[in-house]
Amino acid sequence: MMYDKQLFKELKSSKISKVKIGHGGHISVKGIGTTIVVATHSGTKTITDVLYVPNIDKNLLSVGQLLQKGFKVFFEDNHCLIKDAT
């Protein structure tokens, strides 16, 4: 989920209208799209099917979604490293 509309490479309307958040409440989803993650030696990496939720105050990545999309995720020394599976 991302709140910053400018980080989306592509954005379209979403069939999802709301998402549940930590305290049990719900917030509105305004779109779904593709975001630019990072420029690497092998090119720009993107994540698809990211929800645009303008009423959150932090951009959130789902580790499970990253793994499903073929990324590898490593946590070490207070850092998170995201790599291509290839």
PEUR-V574998 format. One record per helix or strand of 3 or more residues. SS is the DSSP state (alpha for helix, beta for strand). FROM is the first residue (numbers start at 1). LEN is the number of residues. If there is no record, write none. Layout:
ss=SS from=FROM len=LEN
ss=SS from=FROM len=LEN
//
This chain:
ss=alpha from=5 len=3
ss=beta from=8 len=5
ss=beta from=18 len=3
ss=beta from=26 len=3
ss=beta from=31 len=10
ss=beta from=43 len=10
ss=alpha from=63 len=6
ss=beta from=71 len=6
ss=beta from=79 len=6
//
